[in-house]
């Protein structure tokens, strides 16, 4: 995975985590939604990384 793409996933994850932390004190449902979105962004980052690595291995061999 390229460094800019990794940075984008990291920054987006941190922003969602901060949003979740702030939402906890205001609205539980919003906090739950942001928490799920945070997990989705982190998981999608791992999925993209695995697919890019697999595509790179297929091109080499």
C-alpha distance (Angstrom), angle and dihedral (degrees) to the residues before:
residue distance angle dihedral
X1 . . .
X2 3.77 . .
X3 3.77 120.1 .
X4 3.83 95.6 -115.8
X5 3.81 90.8 51.4
X6 3.81 91.2 48.3
X7 3.78 90.2 48.7
X8 3.80 91.1 49.9
X9 3.81 92.0 53.2
X10 3.81 91.5 45.6
X11 3.81 94.6 49.2
X12 3.80 92.5 45.1
X13 3.80 90.9 49.6
X14 3.79 92.5 49.8
X15 3.81 91.6 48.4
X16 3.80 91.3 52.2
X17 3.82 90.0 47.2
X18 3.80 90.6 51.8
X19 3.79 89.9 47.7
X20 3.79 89.9 51.2
X21 3.79 91.5 50.4
X22 3.79 92.1 51.1
X23 3.80 93.1 43.7
X24 3.81 92.3 54.5
X25 3.79 90.5 74.2
X26 3.82 94.2 45.7
X27 3.78 110.8 35.2
X28 3.79 129.6 2.4
X29 3.79 94.4 -155.7
X30 3.79 92.3 52.0
X31 3.79 89.5 48.6
X32 3.80 90.1 51.5
X33 3.80 91.5 49.4
X34 3.80 92.8 48.9
X35 3.80 90.4 46.5
X36 3.79 90.9 54.2
X37 3.81 90.6 46.8
X38 3.81 89.2 50.6
X39 3.80 91.2 54.0
X40 3.81 89.7 46.3
X41 3.82 92.4 53.4
X42 3.80 92.7 46.9
X43 3.80 91.7 46.9
X44 3.79 92.9 47.0
X45 3.81 88.9 52.4
X46 3.80 90.0 56.7
X47 3.81 90.9 46.2
X48 3.80 92.7 51.3
X49 3.79 90.8 47.3
X50 3.81 92.3 51.3
X51 3.81 93.4 46.9
X52 3.79 92.8 48.7
X53 3.80 90.9 48.5
X54 3.80 91.4 48.7
X55 3.81 91.8 48.4
X56 3.81 89.9 50.1
X57 3.81 91.6 51.0
X58 3.81 91.3 49.1
X59 3.80 91.2 52.1
X60 3.81 92.3 51.9
X61 3.76 97.1 47.4
